[in-house]
Amino acid sequence: KAIDRAQTLLKGFATEQENAFLDATGLRNSPQLITLLSRIGEVIGEDSMPRSLGSGGGPTDDRQSKLDSLYPSMQKK
């Protein structure tokens, strides 16, 4: 269960570069990292988890469009 929660967090928050780093260093399977991410996952819960990050490391287009509609003055020009 802790591993699943940790992997869900990484899938939702880590960029491609961060995932590559975790794979290259072997930290993805670190018990300490898994425990930390699992505790964070418990606190924020499934409802607060983003689906995934886009390739650019930012929110997916769907999330970005929602943010743009809620905060139009914050849109990048």
C-alpha positions as CSV (number, residue, x, y, z in Angstrom):
1,K,0.0,0.0,0.0
2,A,2.8,2.4,0.9
3,I,4.6,1.7,-2.4
4,D,1.3,2.2,-4.4
5,R,0.8,5.6,-2.7
6,A,4.4,6.6,-3.3
7,Q,4.2,5.7,-7.0
8,T,0.9,7.6,-7.3
9,L,2.6,10.7,-5.9
10,L,5.5,10.3,-8.3
11,K,3.2,9.8,-11.2
12,G,1.2,12.9,-10.3
13,F,4.0,15.3,-9.3
14,A,7.4,14.2,-10.7
15,T,8.6,15.5,-14.1
16,E,10.2,13.3,-16.7
17,Q,13.6,14.6,-15.5
18,E,12.9,13.9,-11.9
19,N,11.7,10.4,-12.7
20,A,14.9,9.8,-14.8
21,F,17.0,10.9,-11.8
22,L,15.2,8.6,-9.4
23,D,15.6,5.7,-11.8
24,A,19.3,6.5,-12.5
25,T,20.2,6.8,-8.9
26,G,18.0,3.9,-7.6
27,L,16.3,6.3,-5.2
28,R,12.9,5.3,-6.6
29,N,13.1,2.1,-4.5
30,S,14.6,3.7,-1.4
31,P,12.6,2.7,1.7
32,Q,13.0,6.2,3.1
33,L,11.6,7.9,0.0
34,I,8.7,5.4,-0.2
35,T,7.9,6.0,3.4
36,L,8.1,9.8,3.1
37,L,5.9,9.9,-0.1
38,S,3.4,7.5,1.5
39,R,3.0,9.7,4.5
40,I,2.6,12.7,2.2
41,G,0.0,10.8,0.2
42,E,-2.0,10.0,3.3
43,V,-2.1,13.7,4.3
44,I,-3.1,15.1,1.0
45,G,-5.4,12.2,0.0
46,E,-6.5,11.0,-3.4
47,D,-8.8,13.9,-4.0
48,S,-5.9,16.3,-4.0
49,M,-3.7,14.3,-6.4
50,P,-3.2,15.6,-9.9
51,R,-3.7,13.1,-12.7
52,S,-0.2,13.6,-14.1
53,L,2.2,16.3,-15.2
54,G,2.6,17.2,-18.8
55,S,5.9,16.7,-20.6
56,G,6.9,20.2,-19.8
57,G,6.6,19.6,-16.1
58,G,3.5,21.8,-15.6
59,P,-0.1,20.9,-15.1
60,T,-1.9,19.1,-17.9
61,D,-3.8,21.2,-20.4
62,D,-7.1,20.4,-18.6
63,R,-5.8,21.6,-15.3
64,Q,-4.2,24.6,-16.9
65,S,-7.4,25.6,-18.6
66,K,-9.3,25.4,-15.3
67,L,-6.6,27.5,-13.6
68,D,-6.8,30.1,-16.5
69,S,-10.5,30.4,-16.1
70,L,-10.3,30.8,-12.3
71,Y,-7.4,33.2,-12.4
72,P,-7.5,35.1,-15.8
73,S,-5.0,37.7,-14.6
74,M,-2.4,35.1,-14.0
75,Q,-2.3,33.8,-17.5
76,K,1.0,33.8,-19.3
77,K,1.1,36.1,-22.3
